Amino acid sequence: MQEAQARDQAEPATFSTLVLMLGTAALVHLGASPDPGQEEPRHDLGEAQRLIDWLGILRDKTEGRLTPEERMLLEQLLFDLRMRYLAAEQKA
């Protein structure tokens, strides 16, 4: 019963939520955001690249079907993640 109530109160699943979830995971793998339960930042450029690629696929497959806000969120997030990835790759 409590589990069903928690689901009802949770934020609805939206395209923007999905994009932000993937972006947050990429930031964790780039070491730019803390990994819950870990003391040290995680650095896994391969996994970060995979998540960035997935976001690029989402952008390509949804072209022309997003609201202006969704498109802007996805474009800005992809740009930011790609710049962070390049910086992390140069450090490595």
Secondary structure, DSSP 8 states (H G I E B T S, - for coil): -HHHHHHHHS----HHHHHHHHHHHHHHHTTSS--TT-SS----HHHHHHHHHHHHHHHHHTTTSS-HHHHHHHHHHHHHHHHHHHHHHHH-
